[in-house]
Amino acid sequence: MNCSDQEHHNQHMCVLNAENKIDLVHALSSEPTVQCNICLAKAKAAENVCDPRELPDIAWMGDGADMVDTKQTESWTPHPKGPQEEK
């Protein structure tokens, strides 16, 4: 183990996952800003992983809503048989 903070290792995502502390892991990993270089766990804060690296800011990409045609112009036509079910 190459943890950069052995003193607080018990608070890192790898240990919390191993201890099955799912609610805490979820709370510490929503909206992640860092990723561990060792186990690849993502977390909000660098102090929650062994070897943190900053995640790129991808907020500029948006959620894709700007690509939706809400006017349903004539160029959009529904499938003649309606929605198709997968077999």
N, CA, C and O atoms as CSV, one atom per row, in Angstrom:
chain,resi,resn,atom,element,x,y,z
A,1,MET,N,N,0.857,-1.189,0.000
A,1,MET,CA,C,0.000,0.000,0.000
A,1,MET,C,C,0.893,1.240,0.000
A,1,MET,O,O,1.836,1.335,0.786
A,2,ASN,N,N,0.592,2.173,-0.875
A,2,ASN,CA,C,1.347,3.417,-0.977
A,2,ASN,C,C,0.506,4.611,-0.563
A,2,ASN,O,O,0.521,5.650,-1.223
A,3,CYS,N,N,-0.225,4.459,0.525
A,3,CYS,CA,C,-1.100,5.530,0.984
A,3,CYS,C,C,-0.275,6.735,1.416
A,3,CYS,O,O,0.700,6.601,2.155
A,4,SER,N,N,-0.675,7.905,0.949
A,4,SER,CA,C,0.059,9.133,1.277
A,4,SER,C,C,-0.294,9.667,2.665
A,4,SER,O,O,0.354,10.591,3.156
A,5,ASP,N,N,-1.316,9.091,3.300
A,5,ASP,CA,C,-1.764,9.566,4.615
A,5,ASP,C,C,-2.168,8.374,5.485
A,5,ASP,O,O,-3.353,8.149,5.731
A,6,GLN,N,N,-1.180,7.620,5.943
A,6,GLN,CA,C,-1.436,6.421,6.736
A,6,GLN,C,C,-2.215,6.712,8.014
A,6,GLN,O,O,-3.004,5.883,8.468
A,7,GLU,N,N,-1.993,7.888,8.590
A,7,GLU,CA,C,-2.664,8.250,9.846
A,7,GLU,C,C,-4.193,8.256,9.694
A,7,GLU,O,O,-4.912,7.891,10.624
A,8,HIS,N,N,-4.684,8.673,8.518
A,8,HIS,CA,C,-6.127,8.772,8.279
A,8,HIS,C,C,-6.629,7.745,7.268
A,8,HIS,O,O,-7.700,7.910,6.684
A,9,HIS,N,N,-5.848,6.684,7.067
A,9,HIS,CA,C,-6.193,5.683,6.059
A,9,HIS,C,C,-7.568,5.059,6.329
A,9,HIS,O,O,-8.263,4.668,5.392
A,10,ASN,N,N,-7.958,4.965,7.588
A,10,ASN,CA,C,-9.251,4.365,7.927
A,10,ASN,C,C,-10.430,5.193,7.431
A,10,ASN,O,O,-11.568,4.727,7.475
A,11,GLN,N,N,-10.178,6.413,6.958
A,11,GLN,CA,C,-11.230,7.276,6.425
A,11,GLN,C,C,-11.226,7.306,4.891
A,11,GLN,O,O,-11.974,8.069,4.279
A,12,HIS,N,N,-10.389,6.481,4.284
A,12,HIS,CA,C,-10.280,6.473,2.827
A,12,HIS,C,C,-11.313,5.539,2.209
A,12,HIS,O,O,-11.766,4.587,2.844
A,13,MET,N,N,-11.675,5.821,0.977
A,13,MET,CA,C,-12.723,5.098,0.270
A,13,MET,C,C,-12.454,3.591,0.206
A,13,MET,O,O,-13.388,2.798,0.329
A,14,CYS,N,N,-11.204,3.186,0.016
A,14,CYS,CA,C,-10.891,1.761,-0.093
A,14,CYS,C,C,-11.237,1.027,1.204
A,14,CYS,O,O,-11.773,-0.080,1.167
A,15,VAL,N,N,-10.933,1.636,2.340
A,15,VAL,CA,C,-11.243,1.013,3.624
A,15,VAL,C,C,-12.747,1.031,3.876
A,15,VAL,O,O,-13.315,0.032,4.317
A,16,LEU,N,N,-13.389,2.153,3.599
A,16,LEU,CA,C,-14.833,2.261,3.809
A,16,LEU,C,C,-15.593,1.270,2.938
A,16,LEU,O,O,-16.581,0.683,3.380
A,17,ASN,N,N,-15.138,1.080,1.700
A,17,ASN,CA,C,-15.749,0.072,0.820
A,17,ASN,C,C,-15.547,-1.328,1.386
A,17,ASN,O,O,-16.483,-2.128,1.407
A,18,ALA,N,N,-14.338,-1.630,1.842
A,18,ALA,CA,C,-14.032,-2.945,2.394
A,18,ALA,C,C,-14.867,-3.226,3.643
A,18,ALA,O,O,-15.222,-4.374,3.909
A,19,GLU,N,N,-15.175,-2.187,4.402
A,19,GLU,CA,C,-15.988,-2.332,5.610
A,19,GLU,C,C,-17.485,-2.258,5.303
A,19,GLU,O,O,-18.314,-2.280,6.213
A,20,ASN,N,N,-17.821,-2.172,4.015
A,20,ASN,CA,C,-19.210,-2.155,3.549
A,20,ASN,C,C,-20.024,-0.981,4.121
A,20,ASN,O,O,-21.210,-1.127,4.414
A,21,LYS,N,N,-19.383,0.164,4.271
A,21,LYS,CA,C,-20.068,1.365,4.764
A,21,LYS,C,C,-20.626,2.140,3.565
A,21,LYS,O,O,-20.163,3.228,3.225
A,22,ILE,N,N,-21.632,1.536,2.948
A,22,ILE,CA,C,-22.172,2.012,1.676
A,22,ILE,C,C,-22.730,3.432,1.766
A,22,ILE,O,O,-22.466,4.249,0.883
A,23,ASP,N,N,-23.489,3.740,2.807
A,23,ASP,CA,C,-24.066,5.086,2.936
A,23,ASP,C,C,-22.986,6.147,3.037
A,23,ASP,O,O,-23.103,7.214,2.435
A,24,LEU,N,N,-21.937,5.865,3.791
A,24,LEU,CA,C,-20.841,6.822,3.935
A,24,LEU,C,C,-20.071,6.960,2.630
A,24,LEU,O,O,-19.702,8.067,2.237
A,25,VAL,N,N,-19.831,5.852,1.964
A,25,VAL,CA,C,-19.140,5.883,0.666
A,25,VAL,C,C,-19.934,6.725,-0.324
A,25,VAL,O,O,-19.364,7.545,-1.044
A,26,HIS,N,N,-21.237,6.524,-0.361
A,26,HIS,CA,C,-22.080,7.293,-1.267
A,26,HIS,C,C,-22.014,8.785,-0.942
A,26,HIS,O,O,-21.891,9.612,-1.845
A,27,ALA,N,N,-22.096,9.123,0.327
A,27,ALA,CA,C,-22.054,10.533,0.735
A,27,ALA,C,C,-20.722,11.189,0.379
A,27,ALA,O,O,-20.690,12.355,-0.015
A,28,LEU,N,N,-19.628,10.451,0.514
A,28,LEU,CA,C,-18.300,11.015,0.245
A,28,LEU,C,C,-17.925,10.990,-1.234
A,28,LEU,O,O,-16.940,11.608,-1.639
A,29,SER,N,N,-18.709,10.278,-2.037
A,29,SER,CA,C,-18.324,10.166,-3.451
A,29,SER,C,C,-19.285,10.851,-4.415
A,29,SER,O,O,-19.040,10.854,-5.622
A,30,SER,N,N,-20.376,11.435,-3.910
A,30,SER,CA,C,-21.266,12.152,-4.820
A,30,SER,C,C,-20.581,13.451,-5.227
A,30,SER,O,O,-19.941,14.110,-4.407
A,31,GLU,N,N,-20.719,13.806,-6.475
A,31,GLU,CA,C,-20.047,14.978,-7.051
A,31,GLU,C,C,-18.534,14.931,-6.807
A,31,GLU,O,O,-17.982,15.832,-6.176
A,32,PRO,N,N,-17.863,13.890,-7.302
A,32,PRO,CA,C,-16.432,13.729,-7.035
A,32,PRO,C,C,-15.564,14.794,-7.705
A,32,PRO,O,O,-15.889,15.305,-8.777
A,33,THR,N,N,-14.460,15.109,-7.046
A,33,THR,CA,C,-13.484,16.059,-7.588
A,33,THR,C,C,-12.106,15.423,-7.731
A,33,THR,O,O,-11.242,15.960,-8.424
A,34,VAL,N,N,-11.895,14.262,-7.069
A,34,VAL,CA,C,-10.608,13.565,-7.110
A,34,VAL,C,C,-10.826,12.072,-7.345
A,34,VAL,O,O,-11.909,11.533,-7.116
A,35,GLN,N,N,-9.756,11.423,-7.811
A,35,GLN,CA,C,-9.765,9.980,-7.998
A,35,GLN,C,C,-8.461,9.434,-7.445
A,35,GLN,O,O,-7.410,10.058,-7.591
A,36,CYS,N,N,-8.526,8.265,-6.808
A,36,CYS,CA,C,-7.330,7.631,-6.261
A,36,CYS,C,C,-6.524,7.003,-7.397
A,36,CYS,O,O,-7.074,6.291,-8.237
A,37,ASN,N,N,-5.230,7.267,-7.417
A,37,ASN,CA,C,-4.354,6.676,-8.427
A,37,ASN,C,C,-4.109,5.195,-8.172
A,37,ASN,O,O,-3.624,4.491,-9.059
A,38,ILE,N,N,-4.433,4.711,-6.980
A,38,ILE,CA,C,-4.191,3.315,-6.639
A,38,ILE,C,C,-5.409,2.448,-6.951
A,38,ILE,O,O,-5.316,1.500,-7.732
A,39,CYS,N,N,-6.556,2.774,-6.338
A,39,CYS,CA,C,-7.746,1.911,-6.500
A,39,CYS,C,C,-8.800,2.515,-7.431
A,39,CYS,O,O,-9.803,1.864,-7.725
A,40,LEU,N,N,-8.591,3.737,-7.893
A,40,LEU,CA,C,-9.477,4.449,-8.815
A,40,LEU,C,C,-10.807,4.882,-8.194
A,40,LEU,O,O,-11.728,5.263,-8.916
A,41,ALA,N,N,-10.914,4.827,-6.870
A,41,ALA,CA,C,-12.118,5.310,-6.199
A,41,ALA,C,C,-12.219,6.818,-6.381
A,41,ALA,O,O,-11.207,7.518,-6.394
A,42,LYS,N,N,-13.442,7.312,-6.522
A,42,LYS,CA,C,-13.668,8.753,-6.676
A,42,LYS,C,C,-14.259,9.304,-5.393
A,42,LYS,O,O,-15.014,8.618,-4.705
A,43,ALA,N,N,-13.915,10.550,-5.070
A,43,ALA,CA,C,-14.399,11.178,-3.843
A,43,ALA,C,C,-14.523,12.677,-4.038
A,43,ALA,O,O,-13.941,13.260,-4.953
A,44,LYS,N,N,-15.307,13.291,-3.141
A,44,LYS,CA,C,-15.450,14.754,-3.159
A,44,LYS,C,C,-14.154,15.432,-2.762
A,44,LYS,O,O,-13.791,16.465,-3.324
A,45,ALA,N,N,-13.443,14.844,-1.778
A,45,ALA,CA,C,-12.268,15.497,-1.203
A,45,ALA,C,C,-11.044,14.592,-1.263
A,45,ALA,O,O,-11.156,13.370,-1.158
A,46,ALA,N,N,-9.882,15.203,-1.431
A,46,ALA,CA,C,-8.620,14.477,-1.535
A,46,ALA,C,C,-8.312,13.676,-0.273
A,46,ALA,O,O,-7.639,12.648,-0.345
A,47,GLU,N,N,-8.797,14.136,0.882
A,47,GLU,CA,C,-8.488,13.425,2.128
A,47,GLU,C,C,-9.223,12.089,2.248
A,47,GLU,O,O,-9.021,11.361,3.220
A,48,ASN,N,N,-10.064,11.761,1.280
A,48,ASN,CA,C,-10.803,10.500,1.328
A,48,ASN,C,C,-10.259,9.432,0.388
A,48,ASN,O,O,-10.896,8.398,0.187
A,49,VAL,N,N,-9.088,9.675,-0.188
A,49,VAL,CA,C,-8.434,8.659,-1.015
A,49,VAL,C,C,-6.945,8.616,-0.681
A,49,VAL,O,O,-6.387,9.577,-0.152
A,50,CYS,N,N,-6.308,7.480,-1.000
A,50,CYS,CA,C,-4.900,7.278,-0.645
A,50,CYS,C,C,-3.930,8.128,-1.461
A,50,CYS,O,O,-2.992,8.707,-0.912
A,51,ASP,N,N,-4.156,8.201,-2.761
A,51,ASP,CA,C,-3.234,8.891,-3.666
A,51,ASP,C,C,-4.061,9.721,-4.652
A,51,ASP,O,O,-4.295,9.295,-5.783
A,52,PRO,N,N,-4.502,10.906,-4.220
A,52,PRO,CA,C,-5.460,11.668,-5.023
A,52,PRO,C,C,-4.870,12.325,-6.269
A,52,PRO,O,O,-3.727,12.781,-6.289
A,53,ARG,N,N,-5.702,12.349,-7.301
A,53,ARG,CA,C,-5.419,13.196,-8.470
A,53,ARG,C,C,-6.722,13.890,-8.828
A,53,ARG,O,O,-7.800,13.305,-8.720
A,54,GLU,N,N,-6.613,15.125,-9.248
A,54,GLU,CA,C,-7.795,15.923,-9.547
A,54,GLU,C,C,-8.472,15.429,-10.816
A,54,GLU,O,O,-7.814,15.131,-11.813
A,55,LEU,N,N,-9.793,15.347,-10.762
A,55,LEU,CA,C,-10.563,14.990,-11.948
A,55,LEU,C,C,-10.759,16.232,-12.812
A,55,LEU,O,O,-10.860,17.337,-12.278
A,56,PRO,N,N,-10.816,16.076,-14.128
A,56,PRO,CA,C,-11.046,17.243,-14.981
A,56,PRO,C,C,-12.447,17.803,-14.782
A,56,PRO,O,O,-13.386,17.056,-14.505
A,57,ASP,N,N,-12.583,19.092,-14.921
A,57,ASP,CA,C,-13.890,19.744,-14.812
A,57,ASP,C,C,-14.607,19.575,-16.146
A,57,ASP,O,O,-14.172,20.121,-17.160
A,58,ILE,N,N,-15.692,18.829,-16.148
A,58,ILE,CA,C,-16.418,18.604,-17.393
A,58,ILE,C,C,-17.771,19.297,-17.388
A,58,ILE,O,O,-18.629,18.993,-18.217
A,59,ALA,N,N,-17.968,20.223,-16.463
A,59,ALA,CA,C,-19.248,20.922,-16.382
A,59,ALA,C,C,-19.571,21.653,-17.682
A,59,ALA,O,O,-20.744,21.820,-18.015
A,60,TRP,N,N,-18.569,22.084,-18.413
A,60,TRP,CA,C,-18.792,22.809,-19.658
A,60,TRP,C,C,-19.500,21.946,-20.691
A,60,TRP,O,O,-20.073,22.468,-21.648
A,61,MET,N,N,-19.465,20.612,-20.503
A,61,MET,CA,C,-20.098,19.728,-21.474
A,61,MET,C,C,-21.620,19.767,-21.372
A,61,MET,O,O,-22.309,19.428,-22.334
A,62,GLY,N,N,-22.146,20.169,-20.240
A,62,GLY,CA,C,-23.590,20.246,-20.069
A,62,GLY,C,C,-24.208,18.874,-19.892
A,62,GLY,O,O,-23.504,17.875,-19.741
A,63,ASP,N,N,-25.523,18.834,-19.912
A,63,ASP,CA,C,-26.233,17.577,-19.709
A,63,ASP,C,C,-26.864,17.057,-20.988
A,63,ASP,O,O,-27.576,16.053,-20.953
A,64,GLY,N,N,-26.626,17.708,-22.109
A,64,GLY,CA,C,-27.169,17.272,-23.380
A,64,GLY,C,C,-28.534,17.851,-23.692
A,64,GLY,O,O,-29.069,17.629,-24.778
A,65,ALA,N,N,-29.108,18.596,-22.748
A,65,ALA,CA,C,-30.446,19.146,-22.951
A,65,ALA,C,C,-30.487,20.123,-24.120
A,65,ALA,O,O,-31.534,20.303,-24.742
A,66,ASP,N,N,-29.365,20.749,-24.420
A,66,ASP,CA,C,-29.338,21.701,-25.529
A,66,ASP,C,C,-29.440,20.998,-26.886
A,66,ASP,O,O,-29.621,21.659,-27.909
A,67,MET,N,N,-29.328,19.679,-26.905
A,67,MET,CA,C,-29.388,18.927,-28.157
A,67,MET,C,C,-30.773,18.346,-28.425
A,67,MET,O,O,-30.975,17.699,-29.453
A,68,VAL,N,N,-31.721,18.559,-27.534
A,68,VAL,CA,C,-33.057,17.990,-27.669
A,68,VAL,C,C,-33.941,18.934,-28.471
A,68,VAL,O,O,-33.994,20.133,-28.196
A,69,ASP,N,N,-34.632,18.387,-29.461
A,69,ASP,CA,C,-35.560,19.171,-30.264
A,69,ASP,C,C,-36.915,19.144,-29.588
A,69,ASP,O,O,-37.683,18.198,-29.763
A,70,THR,N,N,-37.212,20.173,-28.819
A,70,THR,CA,C,-38.465,20.205,-28.071
A,70,THR,C,C,-39.643,20.646,-28.936
A,70,THR,O,O,-40.795,20.518,-28.520
A,71,LYS,N,N,-39.372,21.158,-30.118
A,71,LYS,CA,C,-40.454,21.635,-30.990
A,71,LYS,C,C,-41.031,20.515,-31.845
A,71,LYS,O,O,-42.097,20.681,-32.436
A,72,GLN,N,N,-40.358,19.399,-31.919
A,72,GLN,CA,C,-40.753,18.274,-32.760
A,72,GLN,C,C,-41.134,18.759,-34.160
A,72,GLN,O,O,-42.287,18.664,-34.579
A,73,THR,N,N,-40.156,19.266,-34.849
A,73,THR,CA,C,-40.352,19.817,-36.190
A,73,THR,C,C,-40.702,18.717,-37.180
A,73,THR,O,O,-40.683,17.534,-36.841
A,74,GLU,N,N,-41.016,19.111,-38.387
A,74,GLU,CA,C,-41.407,18.165,-39.424
A,74,GLU,C,C,-40.286,17.188,-39.752
A,74,GLU,O,O,-40.551,16.114,-40.293
A,75,SER,N,N,-39.053,17.529,-39.441
A,75,SER,CA,C,-37.951,16.631,-39.748
A,75,SER,C,C,-37.969,15.405,-38.826
A,75,SER,O,O,-37.306,14.407,-39.107
A,76,TRP,N,N,-38.719,15.480,-37.741
A,76,TRP,CA,C,-38.841,14.351,-36.814
A,76,TRP,C,C,-40.141,13.620,-37.091
A,76,TRP,O,O,-41.214,14.223,-37.077
A,77,THR,N,N,-40.048,12.324,-37.341
A,77,THR,CA,C,-41.250,11.521,-37.548
A,77,THR,C,C,-41.164,10.283,-36.673
A,77,THR,O,O,-40.127,9.620,-36.628
A,78,PRO,N,N,-42.246,9.972,-35.982
A,78,PRO,CA,C,-42.223,8.774,-35.147
A,78,PRO,C,C,-42.203,7.520,-36.004
A,78,PRO,O,O,-42.592,7.557,-37.171
A,79,HIS,N,N,-41.765,6.442,-35.450
A,79,HIS,CA,C,-41.770,5.160,-36.148
A,79,HIS,C,C,-43.229,4.794,-36.440
A,79,HIS,O,O,-44.078,4.942,-35.562
A,80,PRO,N,N,-43.541,4.320,-37.653
A,80,PRO,CA,C,-44.939,4.047,-38.003
A,80,PRO,C,C,-45.617,3.001,-37.121
A,80,PRO,O,O,-46.840,3.015,-36.977
A,81,LYS,N,N,-44.845,2.104,-36.535
A,81,LYS,CA,C,-45.442,1.060,-35.686
A,81,LYS,C,C,-45.341,1.425,-34.213
A,81,LYS,O,O,-45.650,0.596,-33.357
A,82,GLY,N,N,-44.926,2.623,-33.902
A,82,GLY,CA,C,-44.802,3.023,-32.504
A,82,GLY,C,C,-43.478,2.524,-31.928
A,82,GLY,O,O,-42.626,2.017,-32.657
A,83,PRO,N,N,-43.318,2.671,-30.622
A,83,PRO,CA,C,-42.065,2.238,-29.980
A,83,PRO,C,C,-41.855,0.745,-30.175
A,83,PRO,O,O,-42.792,-0.046,-30.074
A,84,GLN,N,N,-40.635,0.379,-30.451
A,84,GLN,CA,C,-40.294,-1.019,-30.671
A,84,GLN,C,C,-39.770,-1.640,-29.375
A,84,GLN,O,O,-38.928,-1.056,-28.693
A,85,GLU,N,N,-40.275,-2.822,-29.046
A,85,GLU,CA,C,-39.810,-3.513,-27.872
A,85,GLU,C,C,-38.630,-4.383,-28.244
A,85,GLU,O,O,-38.583,-4.964,-29.328
A,86,GLU,N,N,-37.665,-4.464,-27.319
A,86,GLU,CA,C,-36.517,-5.337,-27.548
A,86,GLU,C,C,-36.915,-6.764,-27.257
A,86,GLU,O,O,-37.700,-7.031,-26.348
A,87,LYS,N,N,-36.364,-7.683,-28.041
A,87,LYS,CA,C,-36.684,-9.106,-27.856
A,87,LYS,C,C,-35.664,-9.766,-26.983
A,87,LYS,O,O,-35.764,-10.963,-26.714
